[in-house]
Amino acid sequence: MAILLWLVPAALATCAAMVLAGWLGRERTTSQRQADRAQQRFARAMDRPMPAGSRVASPRVRSTGIAVRAARRPLR
């Protein structure tokens, strides 16, 4: 029975991690005023024009992982 005492620290650490995860993952209460301010901030940011230097990058051709050599003769 004494040999199982090494499980106690691991069990305590697991319980502490579960309590911490539950505490950090809880639903936070926000007032309607804070939510309205956040929504207005988001709307202003979305209405702001994009800088000229920021362009959407063209998608790259993804490699399939298979090496394909160019044909030496044109195919008919």
C-alpha positions in Angstrom: 0.0 0.0 0.0 2.9 2.4 0.8 4.2 1.9 -2.7 1.1 3.7 -4.1 2.0 6.9 -2.2 3.8 8.1 -5.3 0.4 8.5 -6.9 -0.8 11.2 -4.4 1.3 14.1 -5.9 0.1 13.2 -9.4 -3.5 13.0 -8.3 -3.3 16.4 -6.5 -1.7 18.0 -9.5 -4.4 16.7 -11.7 -7.1 17.9 -9.4 -5.5 21.3 -9.2 -5.2 21.5 -13.0 -8.9 20.6 -13.4 -9.9 23.3 -10.9 -7.7 25.9 -12.6 -9.1 25.0 -16.1 -12.6 25.2 -14.8 -11.9 28.6 -13.2 -10.2 30.1 -16.3 -12.8 28.7 -18.7 -15.8 30.0 -16.8 -18.2 32.3 -18.6 -17.5 35.9 -17.7 -20.3 38.3 -17.1 -20.0 41.5 -19.1 -22.3 44.4 -18.8 -24.4 45.5 -21.8 -22.5 48.8 -21.8 -19.1 47.0 -22.3 -20.5 44.8 -25.0 -21.9 47.9 -26.8 -18.6 49.7 -26.6 -16.7 46.6 -27.9 -19.2 46.3 -30.8 -18.8 50.0 -31.7 -15.0 49.7 -31.6 -15.2 46.7 -33.9 -17.5 48.5 -36.3 -15.1 51.5 -36.5 -12.2 49.2 -37.2 -14.1 47.4 -39.9 -15.1 50.7 -41.6 -11.6 52.0 -41.6 -10.0 51.7 -45.1 -7.2 49.2 -45.6 -3.7 50.6 -46.1 -2.5 50.6 -49.7 0.5 48.3 -48.9 -1.7 45.5 -47.6 -2.8 43.2 -50.4 -4.2 39.8 -50.3 -1.5 37.3 -51.3 -2.2 35.0 -54.2 -2.6 31.4 -53.1 0.4 29.3 -53.6 0.3 26.1 -55.6 0.4 23.3 -53.0 2.9 20.6 -53.6 1.5 17.1 -53.6 4.8 15.7 -52.5 5.4 13.9 -55.8 8.3 15.0 -58.0 7.2 15.4 -61.6 9.8 15.9 -64.3 9.0 17.9 -67.4 8.6 15.8 -70.5 11.5 15.8 -72.9 9.3 15.4 -75.9 6.0 17.0 -76.3 3.1 14.6 -75.7 0.7 13.9 -78.6 
